Amino acid sequence: MDWIQIISNASQEIISPTTAAYALAAIGLAIHFGFTGLLNFGQAGFMMLGAYGFAIATLTFGWPVWAAILTGVVASIVFALILGIPTLRLRADYLAIVTIAASEIVRLLFTTNEFEPVTGSANGLQGYKGGFEALNPIPPGTYGFGPWVYNEYDWWVRIFGWGLVAIAAFITWRLFKSPWGRVIKGIREDEDAVRALGKNVYFYKMQSLIIGGVFGALAGMVFILPRAVVPSNYQTSLTFFIYAILLLGGAATVFGPIIGSVIFWVLLSFFSGFIARAVEVGWLPFLTNVQAGQLRFIVVGVAIMLIVIYRPQGIFGNKKELAFVK
């Protein structure tokens, strides 16, 4: 059993672009669910629109990076309006149903062969990173120490991704220290009371849905910088993973989603490497390699269940403010 390699691979997830993307998406979901009480089960849809908006604007229209990013952001705003206008006046469960259905509709639209020249259908898109790579200020070469040794592009992606996470965390922190944030929290606790004070609850909910959706779209862009855009990556399970990260760190916190994402991916990588090598050396002779790959999710799921039982507000959450169950 090569413990050094297992730990090294797991350590790389601490600053990986995937961890940054999930942290950014979880911050957006914290705005929706943790602070506002909106049950959005379609964060994968926001991520997908951000990713495809960036890729299509670059490949089809030849737009610069800033315009491609703006395209993904605008697409997420339009999506939030489409979701929010008919549902935000209703109970939270209606929003949950609509968002999960809308996310799947978006994924299937990008998968259909009808739009293949633009979306690439099930094969997805690639070759859109040239403009982003051209902005890289890091000289060519390999940099780092220990398990964190990467070339200039890999470091540029990480700097960009974690820079967005830091900006999103700061914006969220400032928002919820402001009067706007106090109204949003009041809506989460008792929207009828907030409405009785003369506040437009529907308008505040829409603002929250848009802001969290924009963070989700930016997360989708970070997610595709080390890989191609493939619609199968944006299934409903993606949103559930983000919820697991959010609840792990603390739903009504700013930094909980970030730490939750790091813990989630480090544990997932560690158990993936450990179980795969345990099968190879014969410690788990009753498992195949395919079964070993799925077992990691079971182990991580059990760990999250234990946290739900013994730390229901999440690792960094305040039990008086918000728990998994009330």
Residue pairs with C-beta under 8 A, 6 or more apart in sequence:
1 274
1 277
1 278
1 281
2 277
5 273
6 270
6 273
6 274
6 277
7 270
8 146
8 147
9 147
9 269
9 270
9 273
10 266
10 267
10 269
10 270
10 273
11 146
11 147
11 148
11 266
12 147
12 148
12 269
13 19
13 262
13 265
13 266
13 268
13 269
14 262
14 266
15 148
15 158
15 162
16 158
16 265
17 157
17 158
17 161
17 222
17 223
17 225
17 226
18 223
18 226
18 265
19 261
19 262
19 265
20 158
20 161
20 162
20 164
20 165
20 222
20 261
21 47
21 161
21 219
21 220
21 222
21 223
22 219
22 241
22 242
22 245
22 261
22 264
22 265
23 165
23 219
23 245
23 257
23 258
23 260
23 261
23 262
24 161
24 164
24 165
24 168
24 215
24 216
24 218
24 219
24 222
25 43
25 46
25 47
25 215
25 216
25 219
25 220
25 242
26 242
26 245
26 246
26 249
26 257
26 258
26 260
26 261
27 165
27 168
27 169
27 172
27 212
27 215
27 254
27 257
27 258
28 43
28 46
28 168
28 211
28 212
28 213
28 214
28 215
28 216
28 219
29 40
29 43
29 212
29 216
29 242
29 243
29 246
29 257
30 172
30 212
30 246
30 251
30 252
30 253
30 254
30 256
30 257
31 172
31 175
31 208
31 211
31 212
31 215
32 38
32 39
32 40
32 43
32 208
32 209
32 212
33 39
33 40
33 243
33 246
33 251
34 246
34 250
34 251
34 252
34 253
34 322
35 176
35 181
35 184
35 185
35 188
35 208
35 252
36 184
36 187
36 188
36 204
36 205
36 208
36 209
37 92
37 187
37 188
37 189
37 191
38 88
38 92
38 95
38 205
38 208
38 209
38 212
39 92
39 93
39 95
39 96
39 99
40 95
40 96
40 99
40 209
40 212
41 96
41 99
41 100
41 103
41 236
41 239
42 83
42 98
42 99
42 100
42 101
42 102
42 103
42 239
43 103
43 212
43 216
43 238
43 239
43 242
44 103
44 107
44 234
44 235
44 236
44 238
44 239
44 242
45 79
45 99
45 102
45 103
45 104
45 106
45 107
45 234
46 76
46 79
46 80
46 212
46 213
46 214
46 216
46 217
46 219
46 220
47 216
47 217
47 219
47 220
47 223
47 234
47 238
48 103
48 106
48 107
48 110
48 220
48 231
48 234
49 72
49 75
49 76
49 79
49 106
49 217
49 220
50 72
50 73
50 75
50 76
50 216
50 217
50 218
50 219
50 220
50 221
51 72
51 220
51 221
51 223
51 224
51 229
51 234
52 72
52 75
52 110
52 119
52 125
52 220
52 229
53 68
53 71
53 72
53 73
53 74
53 75
53 76
53 217
54 68
54 69
54 71
54 72
54 128
54 220
54 221
54 224
55 68
55 125
55 128
55 224
55 229
56 71
56 118
56 119
56 125
57 63
57 67
57 68
57 71
57 72
58 65
58 68
58 128
58 130
58 131
59 125
59 127
59 128
60 118
63 71
64 131
65 131
65 132
65 135
68 128
68 131
69 218
69 221
72 217
72 218
72 220
72 221
73 214
73 217
73 218
75 217
76 210
76 213
76 214
76 216
76 217
77 210
77 213
77 214
79 102
79 106
79 213
80 206
80 209
80 210
80 213
81 206
81 210
82 102
83 95
83 98
83 99
83 102
83 209
84 95
84 205
84 206
84 209
84 210
85 206
86 98
87 94
87 95
87 98
88 95
88 202
88 205
88 206
88 209
89 202
100 236
100 239
103 234
103 236
103 239
104 236
106 234
107 231
107 234
107 235
109 115
109 119
110 119
110 121
110 231
111 119
111 121
111 122
111 231
111 232
112 121
113 121
115 121
119 125
119 231
120 229
122 230
122 231
122 232
123 230
124 228
124 229
124 230
124 231
125 228
125 229
126 228
126 229
128 224
128 229
129 225
132 156
132 160
132 225
133 153
133 156
135 156
136 152
136 153
136 156
137 156
138 152
138 155
138 156
139 152
140 151
140 152
141 151
141 152
142 149
142 150
142 151
143 149
143 150
143 151
143 152
143 155
144 150
144 155
150 158
154 226
157 222
157 225
157 226
160 222
160 225
161 222
161 225
164 218
164 222
165 258
168 215
168 218
169 254
169 255
169 258
172 254
173 254
175 181
175 184
175 211
176 182
176 184
176 185
176 254
180 204
180 207
183 194
183 199
183 204
184 204
184 208
185 252
186 193
186 194
186 199
187 194
187 201
187 204
187 205
188 322
191 201
194 201
194 204
195 201
223 233
241 264
244 260
244 264
244 304
245 257
245 260
245 261
245 264
246 256
246 257
246 260
246 314
247 260
247 304
247 307
247 308
247 314
247 324
248 256
248 260
248 263
248 264
248 304
248 307
248 314
248 315
249 255
249 256
249 257
249 258
249 259
249 260
249 261
249 263
249 314
249 315
249 316
249 317
250 256
250 257
250 260
250 313
250 314
250 315
250 316
250 317
250 318
250 322
251 313
251 314
251 317
251 322
251 324
252 317
252 318
252 321
252 322
253 314
253 316
253 317
253 318
255 316
256 314
256 315
256 316
256 317
259 315
259 316
260 314
260 315
263 315
264 300
267 300
267 303
268 296
268 297
268 300
271 295
271 296
271 299
271 300
272 293
272 296
275 284
275 287
275 292
275 293
275 295
275 296
275 299
276 289
276 292
276 293
278 284
278 292
279 285
279 287
279 288
279 289
279 292
284 292
287 295
307 314
307 315
308 324
311 317
312 319
312 323
312 324
312 325
313 319
313 321
313 322
313 323
313 324
314 324
317 323
